[in-house]
Amino acid sequence: MSVSMAQAVEPVTLTDELRRERLLDIEARLHRHRAPAFGILAVALIASGPWIGWLWLIPLLPALGAPLFTRKAMAVSPTPERWAAAGWAISPAMIAVSVALTGGPKSSAICWFAVPAVTLGARFERRGVILGLAYLLGLLLLSTVAVDPSAAAARPDFINFPVALTLAVTVFSAAIVQSDRHHRLEAVVDPLTGLLNRTALYQRFGELRQQAQMTAGGSTVGFLVVDLDHFKRINDEHGHATGDAVLERLAYVMRNSLRAFDLVYRLGGEEFVVVLPGVGLEKAAEIAERLRQAAERARPEGLEVTVSVGVAVARGKELDFDDLYARADAALYAAKDSGRNRVHAWDPVSILTGSRIAFMQGV
């Protein structure tokens, strides 16, 4: 496969999926440390109350409650980045209110604008970091210079130092996050196809399980195991370079046949897994059939290539990786045993029919 094909795969497979994966992972990590961080700030405020007053209590509740709401919204939204931006923006806004209420340019809380600056690089890409930094500095100036211009003019160092601190923290945190991003990318991306790998699948499935249990009634997750038919024959007859090219092309075709928030992983060899959040059995089978047809039409390297697909679905507390994989894998083997180039789904309740879609009865 040429370099151009690998490049063509990357924007489709990595950009959206890795951003979403990283954003949800960062939010989960931040959530664990948010309470102690807020506790430290609250202790400092309470200790300083006799000197700065108690008006800072007004913005405290929105600042505490907003992350809990936005985290739940991120868990079920197809566009979690919007909720992440909204949740992040509330914190500096509340800091600005606190600064304005406790003296404006004379407030000792101005330096706190550096706290949301720390997470900018972890949450957002370069453009988001720039916009977030502009937002932070705008709030800083509004809560100080605009509140008391004469005091700000008399002691500009009260403003300059917090501005410099916020800028420096953003720069350093962005550099650290960039390094982490680079190493994490190497750890979770399959170098041949550009798809996420088994490690990324395990990480993401744990998050999906938590999200499914958080929604009312428990949301469903569809699970497809896709296997390239007669792949050993392709390698033996046409060489491993051709086999690699076929896998690359198949990865590209599958990714472009899915919705933006569906997830496709390469487990190794010729086996792929597709995770479909919020999808029931019938819809999962339809998507599997679409993938099968797309692979059949692709003809990578001019070869007739087909795939067999096993389908399984679970809901809420029943969402267990080993169990779901076992069901989908059993359905896959049934598809292969019945002639390959077809879709079988594990369904313990009903048997549905469709073009090349056969459902096997669960035990």
Secondary structure in CASP SS format (residue, H / E / C, confidence):
PFRMAT SS
TARGET T0000
AUTHOR 0000-0000-0000
METHOD secondary structure of the structure
MODEL  1
M C 1.00
S C 1.00
V H 1.00
S H 1.00
M H 1.00
A H 1.00
Q H 1.00
A H 1.00
V H 1.00
E H 1.00
P H 1.00
V H 1.00
T H 1.00
L H 1.00
T H 1.00
D H 1.00
E H 1.00
L H 1.00
R H 1.00
R H 1.00
E H 1.00
R H 1.00
L H 1.00
L H 1.00
D H 1.00
I H 1.00
E H 1.00
A H 1.00
R H 1.00
L H 1.00
H H 1.00
R H 1.00
H H 1.00
R H 1.00
A H 1.00
P H 1.00
A H 1.00
F H 1.00
G H 1.00
I H 1.00
L H 1.00
A H 1.00
V H 1.00
A H 1.00
L H 1.00
I H 1.00
A H 1.00
S H 1.00
G H 1.00
P H 1.00
W H 1.00
I H 1.00
G C 1.00
W C 1.00
L H 1.00
W H 1.00
L H 1.00
I C 1.00
P C 1.00
L H 1.00
L H 1.00
P H 1.00
A H 1.00
L H 1.00
G H 1.00
A H 1.00
P H 1.00
L H 1.00
F H 1.00
T H 1.00
R H 1.00
K H 1.00
A H 1.00
M H 1.00
A H 1.00
V H 1.00
S C 1.00
P C 1.00
T C 1.00
P H 1.00
E H 1.00
R H 1.00
W H 1.00
A H 1.00
A H 1.00
A H 1.00
G H 1.00
W H 1.00
A H 1.00
I H 1.00
S H 1.00
P H 1.00
A H 1.00
M H 1.00
I H 1.00
A H 1.00
V H 1.00
S H 1.00
V H 1.00
A H 1.00
L H 1.00
T C 1.00
G C 1.00
G H 1.00
P H 1.00
K H 1.00
S C 1.00
S C 1.00
A C 1.00
I H 1.00
C H 1.00
W H 1.00
F H 1.00
A H 1.00
V H 1.00
P H 1.00
A H 1.00
V H 1.00
T C 1.00
L H 1.00
G H 1.00
A H 1.00
R H 1.00
F C 1.00
E C 1.00
R H 1.00
R H 1.00
G H 1.00
V H 1.00
I H 1.00
L H 1.00
G H 1.00
L H 1.00
A H 1.00
Y H 1.00
L H 1.00
L H 1.00
G H 1.00
L H 1.00
L H 1.00
L H 1.00
L H 1.00
S H 1.00
T H 1.00
V C 1.00
A C 1.00
V C 1.00
D C 1.00
P H 1.00
S H 1.00
A H 1.00
A H 1.00
A H 1.00
A H 1.00
R C 1.00
P C 1.00
D H 1.00
F H 1.00
I H 1.00
N H 1.00
F H 1.00
P H 1.00
V H 1.00
A H 1.00
L H 1.00
T H 1.00
L H 1.00
A H 1.00
V H 1.00
T H 1.00
V H 1.00
F H 1.00
S H 1.00
A H 1.00
A H 1.00
I H 1.00
V H 1.00
Q H 1.00
S H 1.00
D H 1.00
R H 1.00
H H 1.00
H H 1.00
R H 1.00
L H 1.00
E H 1.00
A H 1.00
V H 1.00
V E 1.00
D C 1.00
P C 1.00
L C 1.00
T C 1.00
G C 1.00
L C 1.00
L E 1.00
N C 1.00
R H 1.00
T H 1.00
A H 1.00
L H 1.00
Y H 1.00
Q H 1.00
R H 1.00
F H 1.00
G H 1.00
E H 1.00
L H 1.00
R H 1.00
Q H 1.00
Q H 1.00
A H 1.00
Q H 1.00
M H 1.00
T C 1.00
A C 1.00
G C 1.00
G C 1.00
S C 1.00
T E 1.00
V E 1.00
G E 1.00
F E 1.00
L E 1.00
V E 1.00
V E 1.00
D E 1.00
L E 1.00
D C 1.00
H C 1.00
F H 1.00
K H 1.00
R H 1.00
I H 1.00
N H 1.00
D H 1.00
E H 1.00
H H 1.00
G C 1.00
H H 1.00
A H 1.00
T H 1.00
G H 1.00
D H 1.00
A H 1.00
V H 1.00
L H 1.00
E H 1.00
R H 1.00
L H 1.00
A H 1.00
Y H 1.00
V H 1.00
M H 1.00
R H 1.00
N H 1.00
S C 1.00
L C 1.00
R C 1.00
A C 1.00
F C 1.00
D C 1.00
L E 1.00
V E 1.00
Y E 1.00
R E 1.00
L E 1.00
G E 1.00
G C 1.00
E C 1.00
E E 1.00
F E 1.00
V E 1.00
V E 1.00
V E 1.00
L E 1.00
P E 1.00
G C 1.00
V C 1.00
G C 1.00
L H 1.00
E H 1.00
K H 1.00
A H 1.00
A H 1.00
E H 1.00
I H 1.00
A H 1.00
E H 1.00
R H 1.00
L H 1.00
R H 1.00
Q H 1.00
A H 1.00
A H 1.00
E H 1.00
R H 1.00
A H 1.00
R C 1.00
P H 1.00
E H 1.00
G H 1.00
L C 1.00
E C 1.00
V C 1.00
T C 1.00
V E 1.00
S E 1.00
V E 1.00
G E 1.00
V E 1.00
A E 1.00
V E 1.00
A E 1.00
R E 1.00
G H 1.00
K H 1.00
E H 1.00
L C 1.00
D C 1.00
F H 1.00
D H 1.00
D H 1.00
L H 1.00
Y H 1.00
A H 1.00
R H 1.00
A H 1.00
D H 1.00
A H 1.00
A H 1.00
L H 1.00
Y H 1.00
A H 1.00
A H 1.00
K H 1.00
D H 1.00
S C 1.00
G C 1.00
R C 1.00
N C 1.00
R C 1.00
V E 1.00
H E 1.00
A E 1.00
W E 1.00
D E 1.00
P C 1.00
V C 1.00
S C 1.00
I C 1.00
L C 1.00
T E 1.00
G E 1.00
S C 1.00
R C 1.00
I E 1.00
A E 1.00
F E 1.00
M E 1.00
Q E 1.00
G C 1.00
V C 1.00
END
